[in-house]
């Protein structure tokens, strides 16, 4: 099992992206581990990680987000697009445990039925 780490981008030493993305395959399951803050700056990196796993044959994507401390509308959109991409390819998508702060954003956006616990 090989881990692919997409570290935060930096510009002149300033942290421009506060999310860390680690992805790997576990059999036919692609696992994406998110930590930090998922916002506009990390959205495309998440989408790229999901796309790479699907392109390499993962038929189930599990996003582990228990260390994700913040998410904005861009990050939420990235998760929803990832779900649509995976399911459009005939796979399944699962969002694992999230922090209370992330749960609150999901609830406020009224997408708990899509991304909430058990919303595979």
URWO-V499208 format. One record per residue. N is the residue number from 1. RES is the residue in three letters. SS is DSSP state (a for helix, b for strand, c for the rest). OMEGA is omega as a letter, one per 40 degrees, with the letter a starting at -180 (999 if undefined). Layout:
n->N res->RES ss->SS omega->OMEGA
n->N res->RES ss->SS omega->OMEGA
//
This chain:
n->1 res->UNK ss->c omega->a
n->2 res->UNK ss->c omega->i
n->3 res->UNK ss->c omega->i
n->4 res->UNK ss->b omega->a
n->5 res->UNK ss->b omega->i
n->6 res->UNK ss->b omega->a
n->7 res->UNK ss->c omega->i
n->8 res->UNK ss->c omega->i
n->9 res->UNK ss->c omega->i
n->10 res->UNK ss->b omega->i
n->11 res->UNK ss->b omega->a
n->12 res->UNK ss->c omega->i
n->13 res->UNK ss->c omega->i
n->14 res->UNK ss->b omega->i
n->15 res->UNK ss->b omega->a
n->16 res->UNK ss->c omega->a
n->17 res->UNK ss->c omega->a
n->18 res->UNK ss->c omega->i
n->19 res->UNK ss->b omega->i
n->20 res->UNK ss->b omega->a
n->21 res->UNK ss->b omega->i
n->22 res->UNK ss->b omega->i
n->23 res->UNK ss->b omega->i
n->24 res->UNK ss->b omega->i
n->25 res->UNK ss->b omega->i
n->26 res->UNK ss->b omega->a
n->27 res->UNK ss->c omega->i
n->28 res->UNK ss->c omega->i
n->29 res->UNK ss->b omega->i
n->30 res->UNK ss->b omega->a
n->31 res->UNK ss->b omega->i
n->32 res->UNK ss->b omega->a
n->33 res->UNK ss->b omega->a
n->34 res->UNK ss->b omega->i
n->35 res->UNK ss->b omega->i
n->36 res->UNK ss->b omega->a
n->37 res->UNK ss->b omega->i
n->38 res->UNK ss->b omega->i
n->39 res->UNK ss->c omega->a
n->40 res->UNK ss->a omega->a
n->41 res->UNK ss->a omega->a
n->42 res->UNK ss->a omega->a
n->43 res->UNK ss->a omega->a
n->44 res->UNK ss->a omega->i
n->45 res->UNK ss->a omega->i
n->46 res->UNK ss->a omega->i
n->47 res->UNK ss->a omega->i
n->48 res->UNK ss->a omega->i
n->49 res->UNK ss->a omega->i
n->50 res->UNK ss->a omega->a
n->51 res->UNK ss->a omega->i
n->52 res->UNK ss->a omega->i
n->53 res->UNK ss->a omega->i
n->54 res->UNK ss->a omega->a
n->55 res->UNK ss->a omega->i
n->56 res->UNK ss->c omega->i
n->57 res->UNK ss->c omega->i
n->58 res->UNK ss->c omega->i
n->59 res->UNK ss->c omega->i
n->60 res->UNK ss->b omega->i
n->61 res->UNK ss->b omega->i
n->62 res->UNK ss->b omega->i
n->63 res->UNK ss->b omega->i
n->64 res->UNK ss->b omega->a
n->65 res->UNK ss->b omega->a
n->66 res->UNK ss->b omega->i
n->67 res->UNK ss->b omega->i
n->68 res->UNK ss->b omega->a
n->69 res->UNK ss->b omega->a
n->70 res->UNK ss->b omega->i
n->71 res->UNK ss->b omega->i
n->72 res->UNK ss->c omega->a
n->73 res->UNK ss->a omega->i
n->74 res->UNK ss->a omega->i
n->75 res->UNK ss->a omega->i
n->76 res->UNK ss->a omega->i
n->77 res->UNK ss->a omega->i
n->78 res->UNK ss->a omega->i
n->79 res->UNK ss->a omega->i
n->80 res->UNK ss->a omega->i
n->81 res->UNK ss->a omega->i
n->82 res->UNK ss->a omega->i
n->83 res->UNK ss->a omega->a
n->84 res->UNK ss->a omega->a
n->85 res->UNK ss->a omega->a
n->86 res->UNK ss->a omega->a
n->87 res->UNK ss->a omega->i
n->88 res->UNK ss->a omega->i
n->89 res->UNK ss->c omega->i
n->90 res->UNK ss->c omega->a
n->91 res->UNK ss->c omega->i
n->92 res->UNK ss->b omega->a
n->93 res->UNK ss->b omega->i
n->94 res->UNK ss->b omega->i
n->95 res->UNK ss->b omega->a
n->96 res->UNK ss->b omega->a
n->97 res->UNK ss->b omega->i
n->98 res->UNK ss->b omega->i
n->99 res->UNK ss->c omega->i
n->100 res->UNK ss->a omega->i
n->101 res->UNK ss->a omega->i
n->102 res->UNK ss->a omega->i
n->103 res->UNK ss->a omega->a
n->104 res->UNK ss->a omega->i
n->105 res->UNK ss->a omega->i
n->106 res->UNK ss->a omega->i
n->107 res->UNK ss->a omega->i
n->108 res->UNK ss->a omega->i
n->109 res->UNK ss->c omega->i
n->110 res->UNK ss->c omega->i
n->111 res->UNK ss->c omega->i
n->112 res->UNK ss->a omega->i
n->113 res->UNK ss->a omega->i
n->114 res->UNK ss->a omega->a
n->115 res->UNK ss->a omega->a
n->116 res->UNK ss->c omega->i
n->117 res->UNK ss->c omega->i
n->118 res->UNK ss->c omega->i
n->119 res->UNK ss->c omega->i
n->120 res->UNK ss->c omega->999
//
